Amino acid sequence: MATKNPRNEKVIKIFGGNVRKYRNLKGLTMVELAGLCDVELGTISTVERGIVNCTISTAHAISNALDITIDKLLEE
C-alpha cells in the first residue's frame, strides 16, 4: 500500500480532486485515463483520493491525457 506524504497533504488532495474533476469533465473512466497515461488503475485511484504524492512524470502524463496544464491540476 502506498504511503501518505503528510508534508504536502493539502496539495496532494487538491491535485487528486482536480484530476477527478477534469477526468469527469472529459467523460473518461479511471480505467480509460490510466490507459492514456500508461499507468495502473490503482495509480489513478490513489492519486484521485489524495493518498499518494505522484511523480512529476505521472502528473505530466495525466495533464497531457486530460489536455490541460499541470498548474490547472494544482488550482484551489
Secondary structure as GFF3:
##gff-version 3
##sequence-region A 1 76
A	DSSP	three_ten_helix	6	8	.	.	.	ID=ss1
A	DSSP	alpha_helix	9	25	.	.	.	ID=ss2
A	DSSP	alpha_helix	30	37	.	.	.	ID=ss3
A	DSSP	alpha_helix	41	48	.	.	.	ID=ss4
A	DSSP	alpha_helix	56	66	.	.	.	ID=ss5
A	DSSP	alpha_helix	70	73	.	.	.	ID=ss6
###
